[in-house]
């Protein structure tokens, strides 16, 4: 929560705040790349087993501690916008938030969007296990998705200056939804086009999946950071409208709704998987019917794409006065 609240206090310039969010997304994605790409090699370097995992945890834990303390220490020397706080109880402060229509529209938009993403994240392993039948492809998929998100950040710094944050958000979310729905036609077939050093064949379906990873990563990174950037804009709007703003309340509610969405998504996934006849197992991968696999694919394609479209319809009500 504090990182969202502080972001709204660092600058009164919306483009400067977007730059801050781009840098945040850059380093957050870099952390994912380091975690996914270097964790297993680090474990292997220290002999594998419990000793390898222990060494990796100490090294990565130390890196995390240093990075977080460096951020907190550096912020001590940064002047923040001090607009005071809305007096009164928490209920009074929530009433103030409720009067901020742009914030409420953005809050509802991100809640619906995050719910769809959370439902899809629940079944990613099942998609690669049952629909693609290439579970070994997941690390390559995640690495390419993260790398694309990292590489696309300059675009999301430049584009909002040209067309505005709301239009850039709609563009990123719409393209993400369009590519996400193509998972509906994913399968295990395809012509072999290459062989990995370990002898694992790569076919055309695998290449299309890795292409999806690049596009999804680039545009997912865009609409996530723009949503956070616009959240700081709504706090700034509150400050301009009333002269004060409770950044912590805005950030706390935004974070709470995000957590709720990521709790609701797996519930939706569980309901859909049960309805389509998914067979659970604690003793290895259980055989699944065509109906169960269809349910899994729907959760990774049609359902998140549909919820993203609904989110964009809600977002069409977003209006942020300039002054």
N, C-alpha and C positions, 0 to 999 in steps of 0.2 A: 504493500500500500504506500509506504513513504516515497518510493521512486516515482509513482504517479503524481502524488501531491507536490513533491519538489519540482517536478518537470513543469508544472503550471506556474511556479514561482521564479523560474530562472530567467525568463524574458517576457517582455510584452509584445515582442514581434512574432507573429504566427509562423513565419518561415524559419526563424531562428529556433523556435520550439520544434518544428518539424526536423530540422537538422539534428537537434538533440535526440529525437526519437530514432532517426536513421542510425546515429552512432550507437544507440542502445541496441537496436535490432542487429546491427553489424556484430557487436561483441557477444550478444546472446547466441547468435547463429554460429559464431566462431567457437563458442563453448560447446555447442552440439557437435560440431565437426571434430573438435579435439576429443570429446568424450567417445564418439562413435568410432573415430578413426584410430585413436591411439590407446584406448583402454586395453584391448586384447593384445596388441604388440607389447605393451608394458608388462602385462601379466606374464606373457611368454618369456620376456627378457629376464624376469626374476624367477624363472624356473617353473611357472605354472602352479597349479594346486593352491592350497591355502596360503602359502608363502607369497606366491605371485599376486593373488588377490589382495593380500594384506599390504604389500608394497604399493600396488596401484592405488589403493584407497588412501594411503598416507600421502602419496605424491599428488593425487588429484584433490584431496582434501586441503593440502597445503596451498595449491594453486588457487583454489576457491577462496580460502581465507585471505590470502594476499590480495586477490583482485577486489574482494568486497571491502576490505579495510582501506585499500588504496582509494577506492571510490568515495567512501565516507570521509576519509581524511582530506581529500582534495576539495570536497564540497564545503569544508569548513571555511575556506578562503574565498568562496564565491558569494558575492552579494545577492540576496534574494529580495524579491518584491514583497514588501510588508504591507499588506492591505488590511490587516486586522482580521477579526472573525465576527461572524454574526452572533450577537449575544442571545442568551436564552438556553433552553433545554435542548436535548437531542431532537425532540419532536419538533421544536421550533425550527431547528436547522434543517430537518427533513422537509418541512413545509417550504422553506426557502428553495431547496433543491427542486421540489415539485413545481415551483413557479418558473423554472428554467426549462422551457419547452425544447430547445435544441439538445440539451443534455438528455432529456427523457427519450427523445426520438433515437438518439445515438445509443442510449442504454438498451432500448428494446431491440434495435438493429443488431447490436453485437451479441445480445443474449440468444436470439434466434440463430444467428450465424454460428456462434460457438456451440450451440446444442447439436447442430448438424455435423460440425467437425468432430465433436466428441463422440458421436455415434459411429462415425467412420473410423476414428482411431481405435475404437474398441475391437474392430474386426480385421485390422490390417494383417495380423498374423494369419488369420483364417483365409483371407483372400489369397495370400501367397501359398498357403499350404494346400488348399482345396481347389480354388479356381485356376490359379496359375500353375500349381504343383511345382513350385521352385522356391522353397522357403529360403534357400541359400542366397536369393537375390535381394533380400530385405536390406542388408547392410549397404550394398551398392545403391539401392534405391534411396535410402535415407541420406547417404553421403552426397549423392548428386542433387537431391532436393535441397539440402542445406547449403551446398556450394552455390547453387543457382540463386537461392535467397540472399546469400552473401554478396554475390556478384551484381545482383539487381539493385542494391541499395542506392547507388548514384542515380538511377532512373527515378526512384521515388523521392529523391531530393530535388531533381530538376523538374519533373512533370507537374507537381502541384503548383509550382511557380508559374507554369504556362497556362494550365487549365483550371487551377484551383483544387483544393483538397477533396471536396465532395465529388467532383467529376472524376478525379484520379481514383478515388475509392470505388466508385461505381464501375469504372473500367476494369480495375484489378479483380474485384469480386465477380463480375460478369464473366470474365475470361476464365477465372478459376472454376466457376460453376460449369461452363461449357466443356472444359477439359475433364472435370470430375465425372460428368455424366457418361463420358466415353468408356469408363470402366465397365459399363453395362455389357460391352462386347468383348471383354477380356477373356482369354482362354489359355489353354496349355499348348495349343498347336503352334505351327510355324515351321519355316524352313531353317535348318541350321546354317548359320553364316560364319561362325567362328568357334574356336575352342579356347577356353581359359587354360593357363599353365597347369592346373591340376587335372585337366582332362574334361572339365565340365563344358558341355556344348552351349552356345548362345544362339537362340533362334530369333526370327523376326518379331515374334510376340514379346520376347524379352527386351529387344531394342525399343519397341514402342512403349513399353513400360518405363524404361529409363528416360525416354523422351518426355513422357508424361511427368516424370519426376522433376525434370528441369523446368518445364512450364509451370507446374503446380507450385514448385518452390519459389520461383520468381514472383508470381502474382499473389500467392499466399502471404509471403513476406511483405508485399505491398499493402494489402488491405488491413493486415494486422497492425502495422506501424501507423498507418493513416488513421485508423480508428482511435488509437491512443493519442495521436497528435491532435485530432479533432476534439478529444476529451479535454485536453488542456485549453483548447480554444473556447470551449463552453464555460470553463472555469474563469477564463479571462473575460468572457462576456458577462458573467456574474459580477466580476470585480468592476467592470465598466458600468454596469446597470445599477449597482447598489453601493459601490465604493468599498465593499468588503466581500470576502469570499472564504468559505470554509473548505479549503482544498482537501483536507483530510476526509471530510464527509463525502465529497464528490468521489474521491479516489477509493474510499472504503466501500461505498455502494457499488461502484464499477467493478471492483475486485470481487465483492461478494456475489454479484450476479454472474461473473465469469465462473466462479467456483460452482455455483448452482447449475449453470449450463453444463459444465463438465461432469457433474454428478447425474444430471438428467439424461445426457447422451447415452451412457451405458445402460440406463434403464430402458430407453427406447430400443437399443440394440438387443437387449435380452428379450424383450417382448416380441420383436420381429423374428428373432432366431427361433424362439419357442413356437411361434405361429407357423413357421415354415418347416418345423420338424427337426431342428438341430439336435444331435445326440451328443450330450456332454460326456466327458470321460476324465478319469484321474489316472489312467494307466496307459497313457500314450494317445496318439491321434486315432480317433474312432472314425470308421467309415461313415460318410454322409450321403444322404440321398440327393438327387438332382434338385429337389425342392429346397432342401436346406442350403445348398450351395447358391441357389438363386436368391434366397433371403440374405445371405452374406454379401453377395454382389450388389444387391439393392441398397444395403446399408453403406456401401462404399461408393455408390454412384448416384442413383436417383434420389435417395432420401436427403443426403447432404446438399446436393445441387438444388433440390426443391426448396429446402429450408433457406438456402442462400438467396434464391429468387424472392421468397417471402420477406427476407430481411431487407432486400433492396427495395421492395414495395413500401415497407415501413420507412426506409431511409429517404424515400421520395418526399417525405414531409419535413425533412431537415432544412431549416432556414436559420442562418446565423447572421443577424444584423451586423453591419460593418462598424457602426458607431452608435 
